[in-house]
Amino acid sequence: MEKFKKLSKLHKYGAAISFLAMEIFALIIFSFGDNFILYSSLSIALMVLLILFNIRQINVDGVSSIAFLIFPLFLYVLLSALGIYSRAHVLWGDFSTAEIVFIPLGLLPICFSGYLLAIDKTFDIKIFLIVIYGALALLTVINMICNYVNFGMFYTVLYKGYRMYYAGEVSDLTVENFAYVLHGLKFVEVKMSQYVLIPALLLTSSISLLFISPKEHKKTFITYAGFTFVGLFALVTIPTLLGGIAIGIIIVIDGLILLIRKFNKIYKPVKVFVYILLVLIILGVLVFALAHQEKSSIANTIANNGTLNRLFNNNSYAEMYSPSVTNLFFDNFFGNYTIRPLLDPVPETKLTNSFLFDNITTSGVIGALAFIIFLIVGFRGFRRYILNSKDEMSSKVTLLAFSIFFVIFSALFVDRDYALFYRVIRPMYMTGPFFILVFILTYVTAKEYFQRPKKEAVTSNSEVSVNA
Amino acid sequence: MRKKYLLLFPLLIALSSCGGYSLDYIVEGDKYISSNFLKNYYEHWDDELANAARLVSYNVDDSRITSFKQIGNLDPNYATANPDSLNESKLDAYSHAHMLNNYDESFKYGVQSKLFDGRFLCDGLQQRSRIQIRENKGFSVRFSKESDGLSYFAMNFKTTLNNQTRCYKVDESEHPVDVEARIDSDKFHSSVIQLTVTIFVKQEGYIIGYDFISTLDFDECYCNYDRILRKEGESEDPEPSKETTNNGSIYYFYGFDLSKVRTYNNEPLSRMVGFSINYKVISDKLNEFNEGKYIDGNPVEKMDYAIFLYEVYLPYTYWH
C-alpha cells in the first residue's frame, strides 16, 4: 500500500506525461520506415509510464469498458503472430523473430494506452490531433521535397511511361506509379499508394475547418488550414489517379459527416444500411471463394453466366484477391482438395492491396473476422463518443474522419509489399498509422464510458410509491 | 516577422523543384530493351567526359588479357597452375565478388547499372542484360564518386551483327548460301576492331581522359543465334560453349592492367570519375563479302555491327 501511495503522488506530473505521450504518437506516425520494433517498444514504454501515473484511477469497471474491444484485437494479433504466415516469413527472412513477438506486445499496450489517456484528465485530444497532423505534415513535406529534387513537380504527367533502371533491372512500374518516401533514415522508391497515404491522412484534417470558427479560434483554424493546404499541395503537385481517388473519398467522408451531424435521428437507417452492406460483403466473399473451387456447382453456375463470370472470375481484382481465399480451401500439393483443418492460410500467398484479404492470409479466417469485429465494436463506440462525450465536436469528427479514411483506403489501395527494388513486406498491423487507429478506437470507447451520464443508484431506504 | 516565415514554404518548394537528379536514371518506354536491334544502341555521353582532354594514349596489345583463363596475369587471386580449371562457375564467382554494385549504392542506378550487376552472360534476358554499343559512337559512364587507386580494368562482351533473319555461309563457290542448319564450328564471320577504353580521372580540378587502345581479332561464328532457320523436325540446337576463350567462343573476356599506368605528370592513375568505350571496325569479313552481292535480285544489305557489353569490372577499388 505504501508503494502505491508513493506512486500516486506522481500524478501531478500528468501534463508532462501527456506531452511525452503525444511525442511518442508523433514518432509512431512518423513511422521511421519499417521500424516496427521501435514503435512497439515505444508503446510498451508509454503504457508502463501511464500505468504508473494513473494507477489511482484504474479500476475494473473502466478496464471492462474496453474489454469487448480488446478481446477481438487480442485474438487478431495473437493469430497474426503465431499463425503459419508469420512463422514461415521468419524462416524466409522477411520478418525477425523479435518482430512477430512484438505484434501482440506492441499493439495491446497501445490499445491499453487509449484507455489510460482517456482517464487522464491532463490529456487533451485537441493537442493530440495537432501533434499527429504536425508529424504527418512534416513527413509529407519531406517526401514531397525528395520527389521534387529527384524528378520535379508534376513528374507523373511529364515523364509518364518512363521506367527506372536499378541494379541492372528495369522497373516493373512506370515512373507515374512510384515515388520516393522517407523510409527509416533513407529515401526509398515505393509504390504510389505508400506516398499518397500520408498526405491523404493529413488531408482528413480538412473536416475540422467546417467545425472550428475562424473568428473564435483563429490560431487553431489557421493550423488546420495549413495542414489541409500541405496535404492538398502534395497530392496536386504529384498528380495521380490514386491521389484523386483519395481526395474524393475524403470529400465523401466529410460530406457524410456533415449530413448526419444529428447522429441519433439518422442512426437507425445508417445502422441498417451498414448491416446490409456487411452481409452483402460476407456473402460476396463466400461466393467469391466458391467461384474458384473447381468442383463446385456454384463455380459452374458463375462461370456459365457472362456477368457473374466477369464479376467473380475474369477481372484483375479477382486474380489478385482469389488466392487469399481459395488457398484456405485447397491443398494443391498432391491434388487433394480439402478444407484446411485450422483454416490456416498458405504462407506463399502474396499480400494484396486490401487488408480485408490480407488478414485472411496473415491471420486466417478467424483472425480476419476478429479484426472486423474489432472495427465494428470500435466504430460503435465512436457513435456513442460523438453523442455523449464532452470533447469538442471538431476533435470528435476529425478523429472519425481520420479513422474512416484509413480503414477505407487500406481496404482498397495500400500495397503491403511496397518497395520497388527490394523486398519489404509489412502487413497493416506493423505500420504506424494502424497503431494510431487502435489508440483512437480505444480512446473514444473509454472516453465515452467515463463521460456518459451516470444513472442514480436505487437504495433499499428510498421510498417507492406503489399504485394500489 | 511571422509573415516572413510563410515565404519559406514556397521558397523551399521552388528551390527543390530545380533538381531532377533521378531523371538520368529513367528511360522512355522500351528504350534499350526493344525487340528492334536498331533501337537498342546506347549512345549516352556525359558532357564533362565528352569535352575532357585526352592527353595520353596507351597501346595495350602487349599487356592485355583476352580470356578469363588468363585472369591470373592480372589478378593473383585467380592465378592457377591449371588454366583449364577456370570455367564458367569460376567466372560467376569472380563476377559476383567484383561487381561494382558491391562497392556503392550509386552504381545501382541508371541504364549503366546493367554493367555492374554481376550478370556476365545473357541468361536468356538478351537486351535486358547488356548494353549495345554502336561503332564510332560508343558511350560513357560518369560515376558520382571517385576511386582511390586502380588495379585493373576488365569487361565481358561479344560482337554481333544485326542479322535478324539469316546468316550467310560461304560455300566453295563463294556464293552466299542460306544457313538452314545448326551453327557448327565453321568460322564464317570474323572481324577485327580497334577497341578504345578511356579512363577519366580528376587531376588538378580538370577531368583528363587516358585512352587504352587495343586491336582485337574475333575469329568466331556468333550471329543472332535465335533467328537461325532450322530444318523441320530438328531438335533445338545445343547451347554454345560459354567458356571465354578465343576459339569458337561467343563471350570475350578482355582486360588490362592499370596499376602501373602513370599520368602525364608521372603519378599513379587515381581519382577515376568515369570511363567510356568506343570502337572502330577495321574489317568485317561477312559484310565485306556481301558487298556488291545480290540475293534474288536484291542487293544484300550491310548489317549493323554492335558490341554487346555485359559486364565491366574495376576490382579492388575504393570509392568515396
Interface residues (C-beta under 8 A of the other chain):
Chain A: V141 M144 I145 Y148 V149 N150 F151 G152 M153 Y159 G161 Y162 R163 M164 Y165 Y166 A167 G168 E169 V170 V175 F233 T237 F421
Chain B: L12 I13 S16 S17 G19 G20 Y21 S22 L23 Y25 I26 V27 E28 G29 I33 N101 K108 Y109 G110 V111 S113 K114 L115 F116 D117 R119 R128 S129
